[in-house]
Amino acid sequence: MAFKVVSSVTVHYKRVVNYAPFLLPTRDTVMEKYLANVKKYVPNPIEDAVESLVNHLRLALANRDSSTVAATDPEELAGIRSGYCSVNLDLTSEQADAAIQKVCEIMKGDKAKCRVTFYYLLAQESDTMHRVAG
């Protein structure tokens, strides 16, 4: 994994104090991680679509709990249906439910379902990939 070194610098009474550097993953490392996860289900994913989803979901991906989808939680699936499917993919409730069911079936082997992969497969199953990649 590639990391970028970042220093935390504070000015204290006109004196610069360097704290121990900490490591942040680079953008390429993050993309590789999510692209590899999508490739478990799609042999040749559209990289622009994955990158777009990573950028769209960057706040959710920062938290381990929100970076995964709980497919057994009806409230979470309702949130995905009314949020992502309705707003971003422009699907009706019935279309969204059908796509969510298909994706849950496809990903049933994964205990922790990656949100980027889940959303990518939603777009693919509902034939709305042009809304994600474009």
C-alpha positions in Angstrom: 0.0 0.0 0.0 1.3 3.4 -0.9 1.1 6.2 1.7 1.8 9.9 1.6 3.6 11.4 4.6 1.9 14.5 6.0 3.3 16.6 8.9 1.2 18.3 11.4 2.7 21.8 11.9 1.7 24.2 14.6 3.0 27.8 15.1 3.5 28.3 18.9 4.8 31.7 20.0 6.5 32.4 16.6 8.2 29.0 16.7 7.3 26.2 14.4 6.8 22.9 16.1 6.8 19.8 13.9 4.8 16.9 15.3 5.4 13.3 14.3 4.3 12.7 10.7 1.3 10.5 10.2 0.4 8.5 7.2 -2.5 9.0 4.9 -3.5 6.6 2.1 -3.0 8.1 -1.3 -5.9 8.6 -3.7 -4.6 5.8 -6.0 -4.4 3.4 -3.0 -8.0 4.1 -2.1 -9.2 3.6 -5.7 -7.3 0.3 -6.0 -9.0 -1.0 -2.9 -12.5 -0.3 -4.1 -11.8 -1.2 -7.7 -10.5 -4.6 -6.5 -13.7 -5.1 -4.5 -15.9 -4.3 -7.5 -13.8 -6.7 -9.7 -15.0 -9.6 -7.4 -18.4 -9.2 -9.0 -17.7 -7.5 -12.4 -14.8 -8.7 -14.5 -14.2 -5.3 -16.3 -15.7 -2.5 -14.2 -15.9 1.1 -15.5 -13.1 2.8 -13.6 -14.7 6.2 -14.0 -17.9 5.0 -12.4 -16.0 3.5 -9.4 -14.0 6.8 -9.0 -17.2 8.8 -9.2 -18.8 6.6 -6.5 -15.7 6.9 -4.3 -15.8 10.7 -4.6 -19.6 10.7 -4.0 -19.4 8.5 -0.9 -16.1 9.9 0.5 -17.7 11.0 3.8 -19.5 7.7 4.3 -16.3 5.8 3.5 -14.4 7.5 6.2 -16.3 5.6 8.8 -16.0 1.8 9.0 -19.6 1.3 9.9 -21.1 3.5 7.1 -18.6 2.2 4.5 -20.6 -1.1 4.4 -24.2 -1.9 3.7 -26.3 -3.9 6.2 -28.4 -5.8 3.7 -30.5 -7.3 6.5 -31.5 -3.9 7.9 -34.8 -2.7 6.3 -34.2 0.9 7.4 -30.8 1.0 5.7 -32.2 -0.5 2.5 -35.1 2.0 2.6 -32.6 4.8 3.0 -30.7 3.6 -0.1 -34.0 3.3 -2.0 -35.2 6.8 -1.1 -31.8 8.4 -1.3 -29.4 6.9 -3.9 -31.8 5.0 -6.1 -34.5 7.7 -6.2 -32.3 10.8 -6.4 -29.1 9.6 -8.2 -30.4 6.8 -10.3 -33.9 8.2 -10.9 -35.6 4.9 -10.2 -39.2 4.3 -9.1 -39.8 2.6 -5.8 -40.5 -0.7 -7.6 -37.5 -0.5 -9.8 -35.3 0.3 -6.8 -36.7 -2.6 -4.7 -36.0 -5.0 -7.6 -32.5 -3.8 -8.1 -31.7 -3.9 -4.4 -33.0 -7.4 -4.1 -30.8 -8.5 -7.1 -27.7 -6.9 -5.6 -28.4 -8.4 -2.1 -28.7 -11.8 -3.8 -25.4 -11.2 -5.8 -23.5 -10.1 -2.7 -25.0 -12.6 -0.2 -21.6 -14.3 0.2 -20.1 -11.1 1.7 -20.8 -10.4 5.4 -19.6 -6.8 5.1 -20.9 -5.5 1.8 -18.8 -2.6 0.5 -21.0 0.4 -0.2 -19.1 1.4 -3.3 -19.6 -2.1 -4.8 -23.2 -2.2 -3.7 -24.0 1.1 -5.4 -22.0 0.1 -8.5 -24.0 -3.1 -8.8 -27.3 -1.2 -8.2 -26.4 1.1 -11.2 -25.5 -2.0 -13.3 -28.6 -4.0 -12.4 -30.9 -1.1 -13.1 -29.2 -0.1 -16.4 -28.4 3.4 -15.1 -24.6 3.2 -15.2 -24.6 6.3 -17.5 -25.9 8.3 -14.5 -22.9 7.2 -12.4 -20.1 7.2 -15.0 -21.2 10.2 -17.0 
